[in-house]
């Protein structure tokens, strides 16, 4: 069953297996070469890289959804107590503006007119006094 035509000493030995009677020779276990190990490492790293990319993509999408939901929740929590406060501040500003216009119209404008009139009278009186002094 073993074909020993070459007769060299480095030929693998012939073995008979019980599992495959038609196959008389069994190949010996070969030591993997450095190229084979390199190829296996490249394939394993490629598969792990693809797996890591998928996992990180899913995690990124989940984190984005969680942050978006959280920001909406925080926005509603902040707006609830702040919105009425802002409305009250707006009303207060309108009241202050109205009060300022009222005080300006009723108190400050007439006071300015009275002060202007008093200065005018004083200036006129000083002009007359200076004219009398010149005329003497």
Secondary structure, 3 states (H helix, E strand, C coil): CCCCCCCCCCCCCCCCCCCCCCCCCCCCCCCCCHHHHHHHHHHHHHHHHHHHHHHHHHHHHHHHHHHHHHHHHHHHHHHHHHHHHHHHHHHHHHHHHHHHHHHHHHHHHHHHHHHHHHHHHHHHHHHHHHHHHHHC
